[in-house]
């Protein structure tokens, strides 16, 4: 258990990383030219990011040891006190303005926190991302001043839990075919429909919800809303029992004439698909750090085991076939890491460009590559550990079950390939 003093020291240290860099005066006076970054943003230095990673590692070693990760998985229950701990450490507002309690450190920093938490527990890392990226960052990118003042402080402190509700039973990969509607009424909208596979859905206080305000306009009739889960007519029909990412509480949400006030509309009416698609790009980038953590955890299991396990009077790591698997695992991890962090660094470096947009191909490519490599690395960890890798007293099996989610969530591997292909088609159209 962390003491309040330790938590305050850790938070202050992390916050100091973001504040210690000299900042040009004009950045204090206006928002960064790019609306993807907070006011006064300056890309963190290598030293900043190294220090941040060390601080997160200290946190996970103390707060998410293996027994916590194993219990989260076996009981399929998120440790509720973790949200406040994340908030005290400063992790929930990595990309948010300091005015609302955030750290204003950008996407490289967000990927680092995501990777290190996921290394300790894939499911806790996934719920962390759903809160800090899918909900908090969406509000940072698209919310107005009033919405940020009302929602961000509670979310960033960990007093409130956030989620994003987009997918439905019949609208997964084809998300714009969603059936949930938002009918305009006096003072706001009435939401009706269901959402499926919603991470943090059973626990969330605030949920970014996409619904059709003009169903006959298809993708041009979607609007985003911020829903308070205490609203009358809203319910979580069930918590899902998943193969992996257990403890990252996931649910089916139901909306029955749920009133959402006009002031909780996120962005412009019928412009929700722009919020949705641009949010997906950054979501895929940050989520690609989850598989990095799983690959690092797989190596952390396999390397010591293969160097201590002896067969034929020698450590099995001295066998060239074993060395080949270890080399492949390491190379996959390092290549995936280089891809993710280069995309994040490019996005951060272009913060001063008012036209700065995430590179759709590379955001999809980073998670496509990392997700598939993470599944392979987890399988190799099991194989390298032999019989021990196949029993639940070691976490190798959990790593495999958790890794597979990243080939499905935030767009399947197949959809990511389609996204990249369509981006090429768009570039070459008319040439």
SVG drawing of the C-alpha trace seen along z (x, -y; Angstrom):
<svg xmlns="http://www.w3.org/2000/svg" viewBox="-39 -35 65 70">
<polyline fill="none" stroke="black" stroke-width="0.4" points="0.0,0.0 1.3,-3.5 1.3,-6.2 -0.1,-9.6 3.4,-11.0 4.9,-8.7 2.1,-9.4 2.5,-13.1 6.2,-12.8 5.8,-10.7 3.1,-13.0 5.2,-16.1 8.2,-14.5 6.2,-13.6 4.6,-17.0 8.1,-18.6 9.2,-16.7 6.6,-18.6 7.3,-21.9 11.1,-22.0 11.7,-22.6 12.1,-26.2 9.0,-27.3 8.8,-30.1 6.7,-33.0 4.2,-32.9 3.2,-29.4 1.9,-30.6 -0.4,-33.0 -2.2,-30.8 -3.1,-27.2 -0.7,-25.2 -1.3,-25.7 -2.2,-22.1 -5.5,-21.3 -4.0,-17.8 -1.9,-19.2 -2.5,-21.2 -1.8,-24.8 1.9,-25.6 3.0,-22.2 6.7,-21.6 7.8,-18.1 9.5,-16.3 13.2,-15.7 14.8,-12.2 15.8,-12.8 12.2,-13.8 10.8,-10.6 13.5,-8.4 12.7,-10.0 8.9,-9.5 9.5,-5.8 11.5,-5.3 8.7,-6.9 6.0,-4.7 8.1,-1.6 8.5,-2.5 4.7,-2.9 3.9,0.4 6.4,2.3 4.7,1.0 1.1,0.8 0.7,3.5 2.8,6.5 2.1,9.9 -0.4,10.9 -2.5,7.8 -2.3,8.6 -3.2,12.3 -6.1,11.4 -7.5,8.9 -7.5,11.6 -8.8,14.5 -11.6,12.5 -12.4,10.5 -12.6,7.4 -10.7,4.1 -9.1,2.9 -11.3,-0.1 -8.7,-1.9 -6.3,-2.0 -8.2,-4.9 -7.3,-7.2 -3.7,-6.0 -3.4,-6.7 -4.9,-10.2 -2.5,-10.9 0.4,-9.8 -0.6,-12.2 -1.2,-9.4 -4.8,-10.2 -4.2,-13.5 -0.9,-13.0 -2.2,-14.9 -4.5,-17.3 -3.9,-21.0 -2.3,-21.8 -5.3,-24.1 -7.5,-21.0 -4.9,-19.0 -3.1,-17.5 0.6,-17.1 0.6,-18.4 3.3,-16.0 1.9,-14.6 1.7,-11.3 5.2,-9.9 4.6,-10.2 1.2,-8.7 2.6,-5.7 5.3,-5.2 2.7,-5.2 0.5,-2.8 3.4,-0.4 4.7,-0.2 1.2,0.3 0.5,3.0 3.7,4.7 2.5,5.1 -1.1,6.0 -2.6,6.0 -6.1,5.6 -5.4,2.7 -3.5,1.1 -6.5,1.4 -8.9,-0.2 -6.3,-2.9 -6.2,-3.7 -10.1,-3.7 -10.2,-6.3 -7.2,-8.5 -7.2,-8.3 -10.7,-7.3 -12.5,-9.6 -10.1,-12.2 -8.2,-12.9 -11.4,-13.1 -12.7,-15.7 -9.4,-17.6 -9.5,-17.5 -13.2,-18.3 -14.7,-19.7 -15.5,-23.4 -14.2,-25.3 -17.4,-24.7 -17.3,-20.9 -13.6,-20.7 -14.2,-22.6 -17.1,-20.3 -15.7,-16.9 -11.9,-16.9 -10.9,-17.7 -12.8,-14.7 -11.6,-12.4 -7.9,-13.4 -8.0,-13.1 -9.4,-9.6 -12.5,-10.5 -14.6,-9.8 -14.2,-7.0 -14.5,-7.5 -15.4,-5.4 -16.2,-5.7 -19.3,-4.0 -19.1,-3.5 -19.5,0.2 -22.8,2.1 -23.9,5.7 -24.4,5.0 -21.9,2.2 -18.4,3.3 -16.0,2.8 -18.8,1.0 -19.2,-1.4 -21.0,-4.2 -23.9,-1.7 -24.8,-2.2 -28.4,-2.1 -28.4,-4.2 -30.3,-7.4 -30.4,-10.8 -33.7,-12.7 -33.7,-16.4 -36.1,-17.6 -36.5,-20.8 -33.2,-21.5 -31.3,-18.5 -31.6,-15.0 -33.2,-11.6 -30.8,-8.7 -32.2,-5.2 -30.3,-2.1 -27.5,0.2 -23.7,0.3 -21.6,3.4 -18.1,4.3 -17.6,1.0 -14.4,1.0 -15.1,-0.6 -18.8,-0.6 -19.9,1.1 -18.0,-1.4 -18.0,-4.7 -19.4,-7.9 -18.9,-9.8 -19.2,-8.2 -18.5,-9.7 -21.4,-8.3 -21.9,-8.3 -25.4,-8.3 -27.3,-9.2 -29.0,-12.5 -30.1,-12.2 -30.2,-8.4 -31.0,-9.0 -27.7,-10.9 -25.6,-7.8 -22.1,-8.8 -23.0,-12.5 -25.7,-12.3 -23.7,-11.1 -23.1,-13.2 -21.0,-12.7 -22.3,-13.3 -21.0,-13.3 -23.3,-11.1 -23.6,-11.2 -24.2,-7.5 -26.6,-8.6 -29.0,-9.7 -32.5,-8.2 -33.0,-5.4 -29.3,-4.5 -28.1,-1.0 -25.4,1.5 -27.3,4.7 -24.4,7.0 -20.7,7.2 -19.0,9.5 -17.0,12.6 -14.1,12.4 -11.3,14.7 -8.6,12.2 -8.3,8.7 -10.2,10.0 -10.7,7.3 -10.9,4.6 -14.6,4.4 -16.5,4.5 -20.2,4.2 -23.3,3.9 -24.9,0.5 -28.6,-0.3 -30.2,-3.7 -33.9,-4.1 -35.1,-7.7 -31.9,-8.9 -32.0,-12.7 -28.7,-14.4 -28.7,-18.2 -27.6,-20.4 -24.5,-21.5 -23.3,-18.0 -23.1,-17.7 -19.4,-17.1 -18.4,-19.0 -20.9,-20.0 -24.2,-18.3 -23.8,-15.7 -20.1,-16.1 -19.5,-13.2 -17.8,-11.0 -15.0,-13.5 -14.5,-13.3 -14.8,-9.5 -12.3,-8.9 -9.7,-11.3 -10.0,-9.9 -9.5,-6.4 -6.2,-7.4 -4.8,-8.6 -6.5,-5.8 -4.7,-3.2 -1.4,-4.9 -1.6,-5.0 -3.2,-1.5 -0.2,-0.2 1.9,-0.6 -0.3,2.0 1.2,4.8 4.7,3.4 4.1,3.9 2.9,7.5 6.0,8.3 8.3,6.8 6.5,9.0 6.9,12.1 10.6,11.5 10.8,10.8 9.3,14.3 11.2,16.2 14.7,14.8 15.4,15.7 13.6,19.0 15.6,20.2 18.8,19.2 18.1,21.1 16.2,24.1 18.7,26.9 18.3,29.9 21.1,32.2 23.3,30.5 23.1,27.0 20.8,24.0 18.3,24.4 19.2,20.9 22.5,22.3 20.5,24.3 20.6,22.5 16.9,23.2 16.0,21.5 18.3,18.6 16.6,18.2 13.2,17.8 14.5,15.3 16.2,13.3 13.0,13.2 11.0,12.1 13.5,9.3 13.6,8.1 9.8,8.0 9.6,6.0 12.3,3.5 10.9,3.1 7.4,2.6 8.6,0.1 10.6,-1.9 7.5,-2.1 5.1,-3.2 7.4,-5.8 8.5,-7.2 4.9,-7.9 4.2,-9.5 7.4,-11.6 6.3,-12.8 2.9,-13.8 4.4,-15.6 7.1,-17.4 4.5,-18.8 2.5,-20.4 3.1,-23.9 1.6,-23.1 -2.1,-24.1 -2.8,-21.4 -1.1,-18.7 -3.1,-15.5 -2.2,-12.0 -0.8,-9.9 -3.7,-7.4 -1.5,-4.8 1.1,-4.8 -1.4,-4.9 -3.1,-1.8 0.2,-0.3 1.8,-0.7 -1.0,1.2 -1.4,3.7 2.3,4.7 2.6,4.6 -0.6,6.5 0.3,9.4 3.9,9.5 2.6,9.5 0.5,12.6 3.5,14.3 5.8,13.3 3.3,14.6 3.0,17.9 6.8,18.1 7.0,17.4 4.7,20.4 6.7,22.6 10.0,21.6 8.7,22.4 7.3,25.7 5.0,27.3 5.5,24.4 4.3,22.0 1.1,24.0 0.0,23.8 -1.8,20.9 0.6,20.4 2.8,18.4 1.3,15.6 2.4,16.7 -1.2,17.9 -2.6,14.6 -0.2,12.7 -1.5,14.7 -5.1,14.1 -4.6,10.4 -2.5,10.0 -5.2,11.4 -7.5,8.5 -5.3,6.1 -5.9,7.9 -9.6,7.2 -10.2,4.0 -9.9,0.5 -10.5,2.1 -9.5,5.6 -6.2,6.5 -8.1,6.9 -9.7,3.5 -6.3,1.9 -5.0,3.3 -8.1,1.9 -7.4,-1.5 -3.9,-1.5 -4.9,-0.4 -7.6,-3.0 -5.2,-5.7 -2.9,-4.6 -5.9,-4.7 -6.7,-8.3 -3.1,-9.4 -3.0,-8.0 -6.5,-9.1 -6.3,-11.2 -2.6,-10.7"/>
</svg>
